[in-house]
Amino acid sequence: MNFYRKKPGDYVFTIINGAFMVFLALITTYPFLYVLFASLSEPGKFITHNGLLLYPLEFTLKSYKAVVNNPNILQGYKNTIFIVVVGTVINVIMTSMGAYFLSRKGPLWKTPIMIMVTITMFVEGGLIPGYLLILNLGLYDSLWALILPSSISTFNMIIMRTAFQGIPSSLEESARIDGANDFTILYKVIIPLSRATIAVIALFYAVYHWNSWFAANIYLKTKSKFPLQLILRNFVINSQAEELTIGVGVADSYAMGFTVKYATIMVATIPILIVYPFIQRYFVKGVMMGSLKE
Protein backbone atom coordinates (compact mmCIF):
# COMPACT_ATOMS: atom_id res chain seq x y z
CA MET A 1 0.00 0.00 0.00
CA ASN A 2 1.16 3.50 -0.77
CA PHE A 3 0.97 5.81 2.20
CA TYR A 4 0.97 9.53 1.68
CA ARG A 5 3.83 11.14 3.56
CA LYS A 6 3.24 14.69 4.63
CA LYS A 7 5.74 17.24 3.51
CA PRO A 8 6.95 20.14 5.70
CA GLY A 9 4.67 22.47 3.75
CA ASP A 10 1.67 20.36 4.74
CA TYR A 11 2.45 20.82 8.43
CA VAL A 12 2.86 24.55 7.94
CA PHE A 13 -0.46 24.77 6.13
CA THR A 14 -2.20 22.77 8.89
CA ILE A 15 -0.79 25.01 11.61
CA ILE A 16 -1.65 28.24 9.79
CA ASN A 17 -5.11 26.99 8.89
CA GLY A 18 -5.76 25.86 12.47
CA ALA A 19 -4.58 29.18 13.88
CA PHE A 20 -6.77 31.09 11.45
CA MET A 21 -9.84 29.02 12.34
CA VAL A 22 -9.21 29.55 16.07
CA PHE A 23 -8.85 33.29 15.46
CA LEU A 24 -12.05 33.30 13.40
CA ALA A 25 -13.89 31.43 16.14
CA LEU A 26 -12.69 33.92 18.76
CA ILE A 27 -13.73 37.04 16.85
CA THR A 28 -17.17 35.59 16.10
CA THR A 29 -17.73 34.31 19.65
CA TYR A 30 -16.45 37.33 21.56
CA PRO A 31 -19.43 39.65 20.80
CA PHE A 32 -21.76 37.04 22.29
CA LEU A 33 -19.48 36.60 25.31
CA TYR A 34 -19.27 40.38 25.73
CA VAL A 35 -23.07 40.62 25.90
CA LEU A 36 -23.19 37.69 28.35
CA PHE A 37 -20.49 39.12 30.64
CA ALA A 38 -22.04 42.60 30.51
CA SER A 39 -25.44 41.23 31.49
CA LEU A 40 -23.87 39.52 34.52
CA SER A 41 -21.85 42.55 35.63
CA GLU A 42 -22.52 45.11 38.34
CA PRO A 43 -24.06 48.12 36.49
CA GLY A 44 -21.91 50.72 38.25
CA LYS A 45 -18.72 48.83 37.47
CA PHE A 46 -19.69 48.15 33.87
CA ILE A 47 -20.35 51.77 32.83
CA THR A 48 -16.90 52.80 34.11
CA HIS A 49 -15.11 49.93 32.36
CA ASN A 50 -13.14 50.50 29.17
CA GLY A 51 -11.56 48.00 26.77
CA LEU A 52 -12.13 44.27 26.45
CA LEU A 53 -14.55 42.53 28.78
CA LEU A 54 -13.23 39.05 29.52
CA TYR A 55 -15.30 38.21 32.60
CA PRO A 56 -18.28 39.59 34.55
CA LEU A 57 -17.43 42.61 36.69
CA GLU A 58 -18.65 41.67 40.19
CA PHE A 59 -21.00 38.87 39.16
CA THR A 60 -24.64 39.73 39.80
CA LEU A 61 -28.10 38.80 38.51
CA LYS A 62 -29.60 42.26 39.06
CA SER A 63 -30.17 42.82 35.36
CA TYR A 64 -31.95 39.51 34.87
CA LYS A 65 -34.12 40.19 37.91
CA ALA A 66 -35.04 43.54 36.37
CA VAL A 67 -35.96 41.75 33.13
CA VAL A 68 -38.14 39.21 34.95
CA ASN A 69 -39.86 41.95 36.97
CA ASN A 70 -40.42 44.22 33.96
CA PRO A 71 -44.04 43.92 32.71
CA ASN A 72 -43.16 45.41 29.30
CA ILE A 73 -40.50 42.79 28.61
CA LEU A 74 -42.62 39.90 29.87
CA GLN A 75 -45.58 41.02 27.76
CA GLY A 76 -43.28 41.46 24.77
CA TYR A 77 -41.97 37.96 25.36
CA LYS A 78 -45.52 36.56 25.41
CA ASN A 79 -46.38 38.42 22.21
CA THR A 80 -43.26 37.12 20.48
CA ILE A 81 -43.95 33.52 21.53
CA PHE A 82 -47.52 33.81 20.22
CA ILE A 83 -46.31 35.23 16.90
CA VAL A 84 -43.61 32.57 16.53
CA VAL A 85 -45.77 29.57 17.44
CA VAL A 86 -48.97 30.54 15.60
CA GLY A 87 -47.11 32.13 12.69
CA THR A 88 -44.84 29.13 12.14
CA VAL A 89 -47.75 26.68 12.24
CA ILE A 90 -49.68 28.73 9.67
CA ASN A 91 -46.54 29.15 7.57
CA VAL A 92 -45.83 25.42 7.44
CA ILE A 93 -49.46 24.51 6.65
CA MET A 94 -49.87 27.11 3.91
CA THR A 95 -46.42 26.47 2.40
CA SER A 96 -46.91 22.70 2.33
CA MET A 97 -50.31 23.08 0.65
CA GLY A 98 -48.91 25.44 -1.99
CA ALA A 99 -45.85 23.25 -2.56
CA TYR A 100 -48.04 20.15 -2.90
CA PHE A 101 -50.21 21.78 -5.58
CA LEU A 102 -47.19 23.01 -7.56
CA SER A 103 -45.38 19.66 -7.32
CA ARG A 104 -48.17 17.49 -8.74
CA LYS A 105 -48.36 16.63 -12.44
CA GLY A 106 -52.13 16.89 -12.92
CA PRO A 107 -53.29 20.44 -11.98
CA LEU A 108 -54.22 22.84 -14.79
CA TRP A 109 -52.50 26.21 -15.11
CA LYS A 110 -49.71 25.00 -12.87
CA THR A 111 -46.96 26.58 -14.98
CA PRO A 112 -48.57 30.07 -15.23
CA ILE A 113 -49.29 30.02 -11.50
CA MET A 114 -45.71 29.01 -10.77
CA ILE A 115 -44.46 31.91 -12.91
CA MET A 116 -46.72 34.38 -11.07
CA VAL A 117 -45.60 33.01 -7.71
CA THR A 118 -41.93 33.30 -8.70
CA ILE A 119 -42.40 36.91 -9.83
CA THR A 120 -43.31 37.85 -6.24
CA MET A 121 -39.71 37.09 -5.24
CA PHE A 122 -38.54 40.02 -7.34
CA VAL A 123 -41.50 42.43 -7.34
CA GLU A 124 -43.64 43.45 -4.37
CA GLY A 125 -46.39 45.97 -3.76
CA GLY A 126 -44.37 48.20 -1.48
CA LEU A 127 -44.78 49.58 2.01
CA ILE A 128 -47.65 52.03 1.42
CA PRO A 129 -49.95 49.59 -0.47
CA GLY A 130 -49.19 46.99 2.20
CA TYR A 131 -50.08 49.43 4.96
CA LEU A 132 -53.34 50.40 3.23
CA LEU A 133 -54.21 46.72 2.75
CA ILE A 134 -53.67 45.96 6.45
CA LEU A 135 -55.72 49.02 7.35
CA ASN A 136 -58.65 48.10 5.06
CA LEU A 137 -58.67 44.49 6.27
CA GLY A 138 -59.05 45.67 9.86
CA LEU A 139 -55.75 44.11 10.95
CA TYR A 140 -54.06 47.35 12.01
CA ASP A 141 -52.82 47.27 15.61
CA SER A 142 -53.35 43.51 15.73
CA LEU A 143 -50.80 40.73 16.11
CA TRP A 144 -52.43 39.04 13.13
CA ALA A 145 -50.99 41.81 10.96
CA LEU A 146 -47.57 40.28 11.68
CA ILE A 147 -48.69 36.74 10.86
CA LEU A 148 -51.18 36.59 8.00
CA PRO A 149 -49.39 38.77 5.39
CA SER A 150 -46.31 36.56 5.66
CA SER A 151 -48.13 33.24 5.58
CA ILE A 152 -46.02 31.99 2.65
CA SER A 153 -42.45 32.66 1.64
CA THR A 154 -41.97 31.99 -2.07
CA PHE A 155 -38.38 30.88 -1.56
CA ASN A 156 -39.35 28.37 1.15
CA MET A 157 -42.26 27.10 -0.94
CA ILE A 158 -39.98 26.44 -3.92
CA ILE A 159 -37.60 24.46 -1.68
CA MET A 160 -40.49 22.41 -0.32
CA ARG A 161 -41.96 21.95 -3.80
CA THR A 162 -38.69 20.50 -5.05
CA ALA A 163 -38.57 18.13 -2.06
CA PHE A 164 -42.13 16.95 -2.76
CA GLN A 165 -41.26 16.34 -6.41
CA GLY A 166 -38.57 13.88 -5.29
CA ILE A 167 -41.16 11.59 -3.69
CA PRO A 168 -42.13 8.71 -6.03
CA SER A 169 -45.50 9.26 -7.70
CA SER A 170 -46.28 5.56 -7.21
CA LEU A 171 -46.96 6.29 -3.51
CA GLU A 172 -49.56 8.86 -4.44
CA GLU A 173 -51.15 6.51 -6.95
CA SER A 174 -51.34 3.72 -4.36
CA ALA A 175 -52.99 6.08 -1.86
CA ARG A 176 -55.56 7.18 -4.46
CA ILE A 177 -56.41 3.55 -5.23
CA ASP A 178 -57.13 3.11 -1.51
CA GLY A 179 -59.52 6.07 -1.64
CA ALA A 180 -57.30 8.83 -0.24
CA ASN A 181 -57.98 12.43 -1.27
CA ASP A 182 -55.40 15.18 -1.72
CA PHE A 183 -55.44 16.27 1.94
CA THR A 184 -54.92 12.70 3.10
CA ILE A 185 -52.09 12.18 0.63
CA LEU A 186 -50.41 15.43 1.70
CA TYR A 187 -50.60 14.96 5.47
CA LYS A 188 -50.25 11.17 5.67
CA VAL A 189 -47.89 10.41 2.78
CA ILE A 190 -45.99 13.45 1.55
CA ILE A 191 -45.27 15.32 4.79
CA PRO A 192 -44.09 12.26 6.80
CA LEU A 193 -41.58 11.53 4.02
CA SER A 194 -40.36 15.15 4.01
CA ARG A 195 -39.82 15.71 7.72
CA ALA A 196 -36.26 16.91 7.28
CA THR A 197 -37.30 19.61 4.82
CA ILE A 198 -40.32 20.54 6.94
CA ALA A 199 -38.09 20.94 10.00
CA VAL A 200 -35.69 23.25 8.15
CA ILE A 201 -38.50 25.36 6.68
CA ALA A 202 -40.12 25.62 10.12
CA LEU A 203 -36.78 26.80 11.53
CA PHE A 204 -36.50 29.43 8.80
CA TYR A 205 -39.97 30.74 9.59
CA ALA A 206 -39.49 30.65 13.36
CA VAL A 207 -36.22 32.59 13.20
CA TYR A 208 -37.84 35.14 10.87
CA HIS A 209 -40.74 35.73 13.25
CA TRP A 210 -38.49 35.80 16.31
CA ASN A 211 -36.18 38.46 14.88
CA SER A 212 -38.81 40.55 13.11
CA TRP A 213 -39.50 44.06 14.41
CA PHE A 214 -40.06 46.25 11.32
CA ALA A 215 -43.61 45.07 10.59
CA ALA A 216 -44.53 45.53 14.25
CA ASN A 217 -43.14 49.06 14.15
CA ILE A 218 -45.38 49.85 11.16
CA TYR A 219 -48.60 48.04 12.04
CA LEU A 220 -48.76 48.26 15.86
CA LYS A 221 -49.41 51.33 18.00
CA THR A 222 -50.34 49.79 21.36
CA LYS A 223 -47.23 49.15 23.47
CA SER A 224 -48.79 46.15 25.18
CA LYS A 225 -48.82 44.40 21.78
CA PHE A 226 -45.17 45.09 20.93
CA PRO A 227 -42.98 41.99 20.42
CA LEU A 228 -39.77 41.71 22.37
CA GLN A 229 -37.52 42.69 19.47
CA LEU A 230 -39.36 45.99 18.95
CA ILE A 231 -39.08 46.84 22.65
CA LEU A 232 -35.36 46.15 22.53
CA ARG A 233 -34.98 48.11 19.29
CA ASN A 234 -36.72 51.15 20.78
CA PHE A 235 -34.26 51.12 23.65
CA VAL A 236 -31.17 50.71 21.48
CA ILE A 237 -32.17 53.23 18.79
CA ASN A 238 -34.26 55.71 20.73
CA SER A 239 -32.62 55.27 24.16
CA GLN A 240 -35.98 54.58 25.82
CA ALA A 241 -34.35 53.30 29.01
CA GLU A 242 -37.55 53.64 31.04
CA GLU A 243 -39.04 50.70 29.12
CA LEU A 244 -36.36 48.34 30.42
CA THR A 245 -35.79 49.74 33.93
CA ILE A 246 -39.32 49.85 35.33
CA GLY A 247 -39.16 49.31 39.07
CA VAL A 248 -35.51 50.37 39.33
CA GLY A 249 -34.60 53.40 41.42
CA VAL A 250 -33.99 56.68 39.61
CA ALA A 251 -30.39 56.81 40.81
CA ASP A 252 -29.69 53.37 39.41
CA SER A 253 -31.78 53.52 36.23
CA TYR A 254 -29.03 55.01 34.05
CA ALA A 255 -26.42 52.38 34.94
CA MET A 256 -28.98 49.56 34.99
CA GLY A 257 -30.21 50.58 31.54
CA PHE A 258 -26.99 49.33 29.93
CA THR A 259 -26.78 45.95 31.65
CA VAL A 260 -30.54 45.33 31.41
CA LYS A 261 -30.25 45.92 27.66
CA TYR A 262 -27.66 43.16 27.40
CA ALA A 263 -29.71 40.88 29.67
CA THR A 264 -32.71 41.42 27.39
CA ILE A 265 -30.57 40.55 24.37
CA MET A 266 -29.54 37.31 26.06
CA VAL A 267 -33.15 36.48 26.97
CA ALA A 268 -34.16 37.16 23.36
CA THR A 269 -31.32 35.04 21.93
CA ILE A 270 -31.19 32.00 24.22
CA PRO A 271 -34.45 30.33 23.00
CA ILE A 272 -33.17 30.17 19.42
CA LEU A 273 -29.81 28.83 20.65
CA ILE A 274 -31.65 26.11 22.57
CA VAL A 275 -33.89 25.09 19.67
CA TYR A 276 -31.24 25.15 16.94
CA PRO A 277 -29.21 22.06 18.07
CA PHE A 278 -32.35 19.91 17.87
CA ILE A 279 -33.01 21.03 14.29
CA GLN A 280 -29.38 21.08 13.14
CA ARG A 281 -29.29 17.36 12.28
CA TYR A 282 -32.06 17.98 9.74
CA PHE A 283 -30.53 21.16 8.35
CA VAL A 284 -28.13 19.95 5.65
CA LYS A 285 -30.31 16.99 4.70
CA GLY A 286 -33.45 19.10 4.46
CA VAL A 287 -31.89 21.86 2.39
CA MET A 288 -30.23 19.39 0.01
CA MET A 289 -33.48 17.47 -0.45
CA GLY A 290 -35.26 20.70 -1.27
CA SER A 291 -32.65 22.13 -3.61
CA LEU A 292 -31.64 19.14 -5.78
CA LYS A 293 -33.72 17.05 -8.08
CA GLU A 294 -32.60 14.02 -9.96
N, C-alpha and C positions, 0 to 999 in steps of 0.2 A: 504494500500500500504506500502511496505517496502522501507524505504529511507535509502540509504547508508550514514552512519555517518563517516566522516573523522576522522582518528586517528591522534595523534600528529606526528607520523612518516610521514603521508601523507603531512602535512604542511611543514615539514622539507624537504622532497623530492622536493616539488613544489618550495620552496625558492631556494634550491641548484640548481635545474634544470634551474630555471629562471635566476639565477645569471650566471650560466655557459653559457647559450645561449646569454645573453647580452655580456659577455666577448668574446665569439666566434664572435659575430657580430662586436664588436669593432676592434678585431685584423684582421678581414677580410676587414673591411671598411677603416681602417686607411691608408693603402698603397695608396688607391685611393684618399683619402682626402689629403695625403701628396703631391701627384703629383699635385692635384688641387691647393692647397695653394702655392706650389713652383712656379707654372706657373703664379700665380697672384702676386708674390712678386717682390720687387725691386731687380734686379740682384746683385748689390753691397752688399746689406744687406743679401741676401740669402747665398752667398758664404762664408760669415764670421759667419754664424749661425751654432751652434752645438746643438745636442740633438733633442728632439721632435719638430715638427712643427705643432702647433695647430691653426694657423691662418695666413693669408697672411702678410708678412713683408712689410709694406708700400704699400698698394694695388695699383697696376698699371697694365695696359693692354699692356705694352711695348712688352712683349714676343709674345702676340697674334697678335699685329700689325706687328711684324717681320715675323711671320708665314704667314700672309696674303700677305705681300709684297715680300715674297721669291718665285721667279719663280720656283725653284727646287721643293719646297713643293707643290705648286699649281699644277704643272705638274704631280707630283707623285700622288696627290689626284685625278686628272682627269684619270690617268692611272688605279688607283685602282678601281674607280667607273666603268670604262669601263669593267675591268676584272670581277668585281662582278656581274654587271647587265647582260652582255652578257654570262658570264660563267654560272651563275645560271640558266638562261633561257635554255641554251643548256643542262645543267645537268638535269633539270627537264624533258625536252622533251625526251632525250635519256633514262633516267632512267625509265620513265613511259612506254616507248615503250618496253624496255627490260623486265620490270616487267609484262606487259600485256601478252607478248608472253609466259613467264615462268609460268604464273598463269592459262592459259587456259588448258582445258583437251584434245583438239584435236591434237595439233602440234606433228609431228614426231620428234624423237631424243631429246625430251624435257629433259629427265632425264640425258643423257650423256652431253648435253650442260650445264645443271645446275651443274653437277659435275665439268666440266671444269671451269665454272665461279667461283664456290666456291674455287677451287684450287688457283685462283689468290689472294685470301685473305691471303694466307700463303706463296706463292712463287711469286717472281717478277723477272724481268729481271736484275735489278740492275742499278746503276747510269751510268756506261760507255755505255752499250747497249742502254739505254734510250737517252743518249747524242748523240750517233751516229745516232740513228733513227731520232731525231729532226734535226740533221745536214743534213741528206740525204733527208729528206722531204722538206727542204728549209724553215723551221720554226725558225731557229736560229736567235736570235736578233729580234724576233717578239713577240708581246703580245699574239698571237695565240698559241705560245709554252707553255703558262701558262694556256690555256683554253682547247684546244682540247685533249691533253693526259689524262686529268682528267675528261673527259666527263661523265664517269659513275663510281660511287663508288659501289663496290659489296655489301658492308654492307647495304647501303641505298637502293639498288635495292631489296635486300632480304626482307627488312622491307616493301617496297612498294608492292612487290609481295604477301606477306602474307596478306596485307590489301586488295588487289584486289581479292584474293581467298575468302575473307569473303563476297563478294557481291554475292547475289543469281544469279545462272546461268539462272534462268527463265527470268531475265531482258535482258540478252544477246540474248536468244532465241526469245523473243518478238521483239527485235530490228532487228534481222535477218529476221524474217517473214515480217517485214515492209520494207525490202530491204536495211538495213544498212550494210555497210562493216566494216572491223575491225577498220579502222581509225575513222569512225563515232561512233562506239560503244565505243572506247577508250575515245575520246574527248567529247562526248555528254552524255555518260552513266556512264562509270567507273570513270573518273576523277571528275565530279561534286559530286559523292557520296563519294569521298575520299579526300575532300578538307582539312580535318584536317591533314591527313598524308602528303599530298602534301605540306602544309604550313610548317610542321616540317622539311621535307626533304629539302625544299628550304632554310630554316633557317640554316640547317647543311651546305649546300653547300656555302651559302653566307658568313657565318662566316669563313669557310675554305679559301675561296678566299681572304677575307679581311685580314686575319692574315698571309697569305702565303708570304714568302720572299725567301725561299731556292731555289725554281725552278727559280725565277727571277735572283738570284745570279749566277745560273749555265748557264742559256740560254740567258741572256741579257748582252750586252756590252755597249750599248748606254745609257748614263745617263738620257737622256730625256725620255726614255722608262721605267725607274725604277718605280715600285709602291712605295707607301708611306712607307710601312713597311720596304722595303729594304733601303730606304734613312735613315730612323730612325735607322735601325740596323747598318749601316755603321758609323753613328755618335757614337752610344753607344759602339760598339766593336772597331772600328778603330779610334775613336776620331776625325772624320772629321768635326770639328766645322764649317769650312768655308761653308759647304753645308747648314747649318741652319742659319747662321748669315750674309748672303749676304745683303749688304746695311747698315750694322751696322759699326760704327767707329771702327778702330783698337783697340783703348784704351778700348772700351766697349765689344769687341767681345768675350773675354775670359769669363767674367761674364755673358754676355747674352747667351753664348752657353749653360749654365746649365739650365736656366729658359726657353729658347726657346725649349730645348729638352723636358721638361715637358709639355710645351704648345702643342708641336707636338703630344705627347702621348695622351693628352686630345682630340685634334682634330681627332686623329685616332681612339679613343675609343667611343666618344659621338654618332656617327651614329648608332653603334650597340646597344648602350644603349637606343636609341630612338626607334629603330625598335623592339627590343625584347618584350616590353610590349604588342605590338599589336599582336604578334605571341604566346605569353605565354598561352593564353586561349586555343590554339589548341595543346599545347605541350604534356601534359599528355595524352589527348584523342588520338592524332595522333600516339604517340609511342605505346600506348596500342593496338590500332587497328592494327598496323603493326607488333606486336610481339606475339599476341595471336590468336589462331585459334580454333574455337570450333570443 
